[in-house]
Amino acid sequence: MPLFKKLEANPIPIEAPKGRSLPLDERLILHLQGPTPLDHIEAQEFRQVVMKALQQLDPEELRVMEIRYQFKKSPGQAAKQLGLSPTELKRRERRALGKLRQHLAPYGSAS
């Protein structure tokens, strides 16, 4: 039986049991297998959940998150771009992250 057929017949669990990391060969196999159709569906569902959570933010909080995380600006750069003090930017970012965590907590993404 070809190697790839064996892998299909005996898939390796994605997560290792607690307290144990996956051996190098299993990690390599997982890397070579690539995403499954289920992975694509789960990713799409998670994107929808995140988009819904982002809609719960105030416009100024959403703008802070966009500049900080989408455009990868430092806190100083983002504060300057928004015309805010660094302290105010951090306050808005913390408030936005708190709202996102609260909304995503039921989906197991609270951390």
Contacts in CASP RR format, 6 or more apart in sequence:
PFRMAT RR
TARGET T0000
AUTHOR 0000-0000-0000
METHOD contacts of the structure
MODEL  1
MPLFKKLEANPIPIEAPKGRSLPLDERLILHLQGPTPLDHIEAQEFRQVV
MKALQQLDPEELRVMEIRYQFKKSPGQAAKQLGLSPTELKRRERRALGKL
RQHLAPYGSAS
1 9 0 8 1.000
7 29 0 8 1.000
7 33 0 8 1.000
12 22 0 8 1.000
12 26 0 8 1.000
12 29 0 8 1.000
12 30 0 8 1.000
14 30 0 8 1.000
16 22 0 8 1.000
22 30 0 8 1.000
35 43 0 8 1.000
46 107 0 8 1.000
49 104 0 8 1.000
49 107 0 8 1.000
50 104 0 8 1.000
52 103 0 8 1.000
53 99 0 8 1.000
53 100 0 8 1.000
53 103 0 8 1.000
53 104 0 8 1.000
54 62 0 8 1.000
54 65 0 8 1.000
54 100 0 8 1.000
56 99 0 8 1.000
56 100 0 8 1.000
56 103 0 8 1.000
57 65 0 8 1.000
57 96 0 8 1.000
57 99 0 8 1.000
57 100 0 8 1.000
60 92 0 8 1.000
61 92 0 8 1.000
61 93 0 8 1.000
61 95 0 8 1.000
61 96 0 8 1.000
61 99 0 8 1.000
62 96 0 8 1.000
63 82 0 8 1.000
64 78 0 8 1.000
64 82 0 8 1.000
64 89 0 8 1.000
64 92 0 8 1.000
64 93 0 8 1.000
64 96 0 8 1.000
65 93 0 8 1.000
65 96 0 8 1.000
65 97 0 8 1.000
65 100 0 8 1.000
67 73 0 8 1.000
67 77 0 8 1.000
67 78 0 8 1.000
67 81 0 8 1.000
67 82 0 8 1.000
68 75 0 8 1.000
68 78 0 8 1.000
68 93 0 8 1.000
73 81 0 8 1.000
75 86 0 8 1.000
75 89 0 8 1.000
75 90 0 8 1.000
75 93 0 8 1.000
76 86 0 8 1.000
76 89 0 8 1.000
78 89 0 8 1.000
79 85 0 8 1.000
79 86 0 8 1.000
79 88 0 8 1.000
79 89 0 8 1.000
82 89 0 8 1.000
84 92 0 8 1.000
101 109 0 8 1.000
101 110 0 8 1.000
101 111 0 8 1.000
104 110 0 8 1.000
END
